[in-house]
Amino acid sequence: MLPSQSYVNISFFRSPAFLMIGIPGLEAIHGWLAIPFSSMYTVALTGNCLILLAVKRTPSLHQPMYYFLSMLALTDAGLTLSTLPTTLAVLWFDYRLIGFNACLVQMFFLHSFSVAESSVLLAMSFDSFVAAVLTNNVIIRIGLATVARATVSLFPIPFLLKRLNYCPGKILLSHSFCFHADVMKRACADIKVNILYGLYVVLSTVGVDSLLIVLSYILILYTVMGLASPRERIRALNTCVSHILALLVFYISVTGASMIHHFGRYLPHIVHALVAYVYLVVPPVLNPIIYSMKSKPIREAMLKVLRRKGQG
């Protein structure tokens, strides 16, 4: 083997380093953009932690509906913490470098929490239909199944990326975090297997979940329409408003991010970046606001937690 050929093979198999762009085209104002991003991360973490504390400290909220809300808050907090370190590092300190293994770890948790959130939203819609039969043991099993499903679905992806050859040197990523579709496109190799497996994960998790959620709400509407009076129908539907809003926020943002990555190759890079940030940052910010506004028991419990903190 010639020395030059040996060098090329070694350089291709070397784990690359990635440089994160942040928000392309707006690099000059990253310092200013760090302020609203920091505010959104603060709201997301504070709001979701308040929900967890409120449910834990309020015995009247120890019901299936609020246990699932706690799971949703946990996945939202995890999703926030997955992107927070690198995003704020890029925006505040212009620190763009991330190692290959660190990138894979971030990507695994980022996508795992997204799949887990979809599973929790499905469980919440199932609870809306058959809440009476969900015992604590059943809820624990659903929670464990959610974690197992997310872990098993995403576990092969880092290894599928590790097997690829990457060009030598530092490689630019389109965001301030590691996204599967973004990382695999930076490989100097055939990525058909990665594309097919990524599509399989999306269809078998978010795709299946969305269909089952639609089916559950068709059954809910059928049941509600069978109620005697219009007032009872409105009251029954009103209990689903918070969940419907959370579903819209999550699935619209997920669908938008997926469509942009698969069909938006000619769109400006800033559009890709903004859609990705909406997908990862907006649901964790809005979900605590939605549930605190639409659910009086949650709102009152969160206020009690805040009063105790203030007194302490």
Secondary structure, 3 states (H helix, E strand, C coil): CCHHHHHHHHHHHCCCEEEECCCCCCHHHHHHHHHHHHHHHHHHHHHHHHHHHHHHHCHHHCCHHHHHHHHHHHHHHHHHHHHHHHHHHHHHHCCCEEEHHHHHHHHHHHHHHHHHHHHHHHHHHHHHHHHHHCCHHHHHHHHHHHHHHHHHHHCHHHHHHHCCCECCCEEEECCCCCCHHHHHCCECCCCHHHHHHHHHHHHHHHHHHHHHHHHHHHHHHHHHHCCCCHHHHHHHHHCCHHHHHHHHHHHHHHHHHHHHHHHCCCCCHHHHHHHHHHHHHHHHHHHHHHHHHHCHHHHHHHHHHHHHHHHC
